[in-house]
Amino acid sequence: MTRILPWRLAFWACLLAAASAFAHPMERNGATMNPDWRVVPHIGIGRLVFGLTPEKVAAVADPVYGVPTPLIRGAAAAADTEGLIAQLGPSLSAADISAIRQAAIDLASLDRQNLEKDRTPILLEYRDGRLDGVTVEARHAETQFRNERIFSLKAREVLRLFERANGAPGRFRSTEAAFDNLAVSLFAFSRVSPDGKVLVLRADDPDFAERSVTLRRTPYRPANEMDQFVTASFD
């Protein structure tokens, strides 16, 4: 989405902030942290800076992050909405139909794409043609935040790290931990039990291998889902 000068100034400010971070690789205990995998809330990870077009992402992605796959257009999926509603017919309530239509509106401006390298994809989301979300998995071992390699830490340590950076406890559902002040969600570091308790996943838990981190420009807070979350602190 092309906007007037204020948007461009904000975008270039983000780029300059990220570039400044790249210029000074960090070290901890003698280990050099790779700036290409540095998580910067609201800005992106490494060279994958929010606001880039798919063409600019492709220019910076290979060979560091992988080769872009074709875009999956949200508008194409959203076009089937009325057909889906007609097909489901009487089984849908008025509230269901309204929710489906709202989801279609949200989906229409959202495109998806993978960056693929060594069969380890990075999921990208574009909102109105601009990079808006990035998801990396545990196999991206160099991913780091605040001078810590996220996927090398115990789950409790990661939850504490992001809670402190967030300045407030996270909200949790299923295996998601969302930290809204950072616009970051962690997956498979925790689990909400049937009775509403938030449990830390152990390394021997089958879901632990599926850990991932999703970064967004803005937090994901759909009004119709907020009641699904519970709040918990690990600090």
Secondary structure, DSSP 8 states (H G I E B T S, - for coil): ----HHHHHHHHHHHHHHHHHHTS--EETTEE--GGGBEETTTEETTEETT--HHHHHHHHTTTT-EE---B-HHHHHTTHHHHHHHHGGG--HHHHHHHHHHHHHHHTEEEEEEEETTEEEEEEEETTEEEEEEEETT-TT-EETTEEGGGS-HHHHHHHHHHHHTS-EEEETTEEEETTTTEEEESSEEE-TTS-EEE--TTSGGGGG-EEEEESS----TTTGGG-EEE---
